[in-house]
Amino acid sequence: MAKMDDRRAKVEAMREEDRRKAGRRRNVTISLSVIGAFVVAIAVIFAVTRPSAPIDSPQALRPDSHRLQTAPDGRVTLVEFLDFECEGCKAYFPVVEQLRKDYAGKVTFVARYFPISSHFNAERAARAVEAAARQGKFEAMYKRMYETQETWAEKKIPADTVFRDHAKALGLDLAAWDKAYADPATLARIKKDAADGTALGVQGTPTFFLNGKKIEPRSAEEFKEAIDAALAS
């Protein structure tokens, strides 16, 4: 009987040892699973929170920038960041128009939006011009803004109706213009121009870049000197 009891005790001890080993294996498996999940979680967090590379870099000129006229050789480009409600921009407008005539076929002229926040209707004016651009009338509305600036600028009254009348006078499809004027994509297009300007150091309007370099001409003659030098280089 004693021998029988001994054998039973040994068998029970072996079973207990097997149970311990099985338990240890389960614990190891669970630990590895937890660690694996933790590593995956850390990897996901890192992928989400790590700094992303810049999507874009600021440029004075982009492929979709509005060109008032284009020189075939593309050697010299004058870019203006402007605000249609800015008196200074209006003062430079006839100067730029004359330069366009003087350097037709030689210089590319580009207009980019930079509405100043303190100008109540500046952003609306830019939206009106961009909405007209959707129908191929960028230049026509661009000119009209300066020609009529005194009638709507420097007022704390929304000029939406005034700008819509301009669109009508230009013979635009008003339903399409209305849709574009209110389209968030139109404002996003304007803000992209302004963001480039800010990144490039534009602090006021008008600000000019000649072949990507900021210039500050104080007269038509200084403008011409800068352009002539760029053409000669």
C-alpha positions as CSV (number, residue, x, y, z in Angstrom):
1,M,0.0,0.0,0.0
2,A,2.9,2.3,0.8
3,K,4.4,1.7,-2.6
4,M,1.1,2.5,-4.2
5,D,0.9,5.7,-2.4
6,D,4.4,6.6,-3.4
7,R,3.6,6.0,-7.1
8,R,0.5,8.1,-6.8
9,A,2.4,10.9,-5.2
10,K,5.0,10.8,-7.9
11,V,2.4,10.8,-10.7
12,E,0.6,13.8,-9.0
13,A,4.0,15.6,-8.7
14,M,4.7,15.0,-12.4
15,R,1.2,16.3,-13.3
16,E,1.8,19.4,-11.1
17,E,5.1,20.0,-12.8
18,D,3.4,19.7,-16.2
19,R,0.8,22.2,-15.1
20,R,3.5,24.7,-14.0
21,K,5.3,24.3,-17.3
22,A,2.1,24.9,-19.3
23,G,1.4,27.9,-17.2
24,R,4.9,29.3,-17.8
25,R,4.4,28.7,-21.6
26,R,1.1,30.6,-21.5
27,N,2.7,33.5,-19.6
28,V,5.5,33.7,-22.1
29,T,3.1,33.6,-25.0
30,I,1.0,36.4,-23.5
31,S,4.0,38.5,-22.7
32,L,5.3,38.2,-26.3
33,S,1.9,39.2,-27.6
34,V,1.7,42.2,-25.3
35,I,5.2,43.3,-26.3
36,G,4.4,42.8,-30.0
37,A,1.3,44.8,-29.7
38,F,3.2,47.5,-27.8
39,V,5.8,47.7,-30.5
40,V,3.2,47.9,-33.2
41,A,1.4,50.7,-31.3
42,I,4.6,52.6,-30.9
43,A,5.3,52.3,-34.6
44,V,1.8,53.5,-35.5
45,I,2.2,56.5,-33.1
46,F,5.6,57.4,-34.6
47,A,4.2,57.2,-38.1
48,V,1.3,59.5,-37.2
49,T,3.2,62.0,-35.1
50,R,6.6,62.3,-36.7
51,P,7.2,65.6,-38.5
52,S,6.2,65.3,-42.2
53,A,8.4,66.7,-44.9
54,P,7.3,70.1,-46.3
55,I,4.6,69.5,-48.9
56,D,5.7,72.6,-50.8
57,S,8.1,75.5,-50.7
58,P,7.3,79.1,-51.2
59,Q,7.7,80.4,-54.8
60,A,7.3,83.7,-56.4
61,L,5.9,82.0,-59.5
62,R,3.8,78.9,-59.9
63,P,2.5,77.1,-62.9
64,D,-1.0,78.3,-62.2
65,S,-0.1,81.9,-61.4
66,H,-2.0,84.4,-63.5
67,R,0.1,85.8,-66.3
68,L,-1.0,89.1,-67.8
69,Q,1.3,88.5,-70.7
70,T,4.1,86.0,-71.5
71,A,7.5,86.4,-73.1
72,P,8.3,83.5,-75.5
73,D,11.8,83.0,-74.2
74,G,10.8,83.1,-70.5
75,R,14.1,84.7,-69.5
76,V,12.7,87.6,-67.5
77,T,9.6,87.5,-65.3
78,L,8.1,90.3,-63.1
79,V,5.7,89.1,-60.4
80,E,3.5,91.5,-58.4
81,F,1.8,90.6,-55.1
82,L,-1.1,92.9,-55.0
83,D,-4.3,94.0,-53.1
84,F,-7.1,95.4,-55.2
85,E,-8.1,97.7,-52.4
86,C,-4.6,99.1,-51.9
87,E,-4.1,102.7,-53.1
88,G,-0.4,102.0,-53.7
89,C,-1.3,99.1,-56.0
90,K,-3.6,101.4,-57.9
91,A,-0.8,104.0,-58.1
92,Y,1.5,101.4,-59.6
93,F,-1.2,100.0,-62.0
94,P,-0.6,102.5,-64.8
95,V,3.2,102.1,-64.4
96,V,2.9,98.3,-64.8
97,E,0.5,98.8,-67.8
98,Q,3.1,101.0,-69.5
99,L,5.9,98.5,-68.8
100,R,3.8,95.8,-70.3
101,K,3.7,97.8,-73.5
102,D,7.3,98.7,-73.4
103,Y,8.5,95.2,-72.8
104,A,5.9,93.2,-74.8
105,G,7.3,90.0,-76.0
106,K,10.4,90.4,-73.7
107,V,9.1,90.2,-70.2
108,T,6.5,87.9,-68.6
109,F,4.1,89.8,-66.2
110,V,2.4,87.9,-63.4
111,A,-0.2,89.1,-60.9
112,R,-0.6,87.3,-57.5
113,Y,-3.2,87.9,-54.8
114,F,-2.2,89.3,-51.4
115,P,-5.3,90.8,-49.8
116,I,-4.5,92.8,-46.7
117,S,-6.7,91.9,-43.7
118,S,-7.3,95.5,-42.7
119,H,-8.9,96.2,-46.1
120,F,-12.5,95.3,-45.7
121,N,-13.2,94.3,-49.3
122,A,-9.8,93.2,-50.5
123,E,-10.5,89.5,-50.1
124,R,-13.9,89.9,-51.8
125,A,-12.2,91.7,-54.7
126,A,-9.7,88.9,-55.1
127,R,-12.5,86.3,-55.1
128,A,-14.4,88.4,-57.7
129,V,-11.3,88.4,-59.9
130,E,-10.6,84.7,-59.4
131,A,-14.2,83.9,-60.2
132,A,-13.9,85.9,-63.4
133,A,-10.6,84.0,-64.2
134,R,-12.7,80.8,-64.2
135,Q,-14.3,82.2,-67.4
136,G,-11.1,83.5,-68.9
137,K,-11.6,87.0,-67.8
138,F,-8.9,87.5,-65.2
139,E,-7.3,90.5,-66.9
140,A,-10.6,92.2,-67.7
141,M,-11.7,92.0,-64.0
142,Y,-8.2,92.8,-62.8
143,K,-8.3,96.1,-64.7
144,R,-11.9,96.9,-63.7
145,M,-11.0,96.6,-60.0
146,Y,-8.4,99.4,-60.3
147,E,-10.5,101.5,-62.6
148,T,-13.4,101.5,-60.1
149,Q,-11.5,101.3,-56.8
150,E,-12.6,104.7,-55.6
151,T,-16.3,103.6,-55.7
152,W,-16.0,100.6,-53.4
153,A,-12.7,100.7,-51.5
154,E,-12.1,102.1,-48.0
155,K,-15.7,101.3,-47.0
156,K,-16.9,98.9,-44.3
157,I,-19.7,97.8,-46.6
158,P,-19.6,94.4,-48.4
159,A,-19.0,95.1,-52.1
160,D,-20.4,91.8,-53.3
161,T,-23.2,93.5,-55.4
162,V,-20.7,95.9,-56.9
163,F,-18.4,93.1,-58.0
164,R,-21.3,91.1,-59.4
165,D,-22.3,94.1,-61.5
166,H,-18.8,94.1,-62.8
167,A,-19.1,90.5,-63.8
168,K,-22.4,91.3,-65.5
169,A,-20.9,94.3,-67.4
170,L,-18.1,91.9,-68.6
171,G,-20.7,89.6,-70.0
172,L,-19.9,86.7,-67.7
173,D,-22.2,83.8,-67.0
174,L,-23.5,85.1,-63.7
175,A,-24.7,81.8,-62.3
176,A,-21.2,80.3,-62.9
177,W,-19.6,83.5,-61.5
178,D,-21.8,83.3,-58.4
179,K,-20.9,79.7,-57.8
180,A,-17.2,80.4,-58.2
181,Y,-17.3,83.5,-56.0
182,A,-18.7,81.4,-53.1
183,D,-16.6,78.4,-53.8
184,P,-14.2,77.6,-50.9
185,A,-11.7,76.5,-53.6
186,T,-11.6,80.1,-54.9
187,L,-10.6,81.4,-51.5
188,A,-8.1,78.6,-51.1
189,R,-6.5,79.6,-54.4
190,I,-6.1,83.2,-53.1
191,K,-4.8,82.1,-49.7
192,K,-2.1,80.0,-51.5
193,D,-0.9,83.1,-53.3
194,A,-0.9,85.0,-50.0
195,A,1.0,82.2,-48.2
196,D,3.7,82.2,-50.8
197,G,4.0,86.0,-50.4
198,T,4.2,85.8,-46.6
199,A,6.9,83.1,-46.8
200,L,8.8,85.2,-49.3
201,G,8.8,88.2,-47.0
202,V,6.0,90.2,-48.5
203,Q,4.7,92.6,-45.8
204,G,2.7,95.1,-47.8
205,T,1.5,95.8,-51.3
206,P,2.5,96.1,-54.0
207,T,5.6,93.9,-53.7
208,F,7.6,93.0,-56.8
209,F,9.9,90.1,-57.7
210,L,12.1,90.2,-60.7
211,N,13.3,86.7,-61.7
212,G,12.6,85.6,-58.1
213,K,14.5,88.5,-56.5
214,K,12.6,91.1,-54.5
215,I,13.0,94.6,-55.9
216,E,11.8,98.0,-54.6
217,P,11.6,100.4,-57.5
218,R,10.6,104.0,-56.5
219,S,9.9,105.2,-60.0
220,A,9.2,104.0,-63.5
221,E,12.8,104.7,-64.4
222,E,14.1,102.4,-61.6
223,F,11.7,99.7,-62.8
224,K,13.1,100.0,-66.3
225,E,16.7,99.9,-65.1
226,A,16.1,96.7,-63.2
227,I,14.3,95.1,-66.1
228,D,17.0,96.2,-68.6
229,A,19.7,94.8,-66.4
230,A,17.8,91.4,-66.1
231,L,17.4,91.3,-69.9
232,A,21.1,92.1,-70.4
233,S,22.3,89.5,-68.0
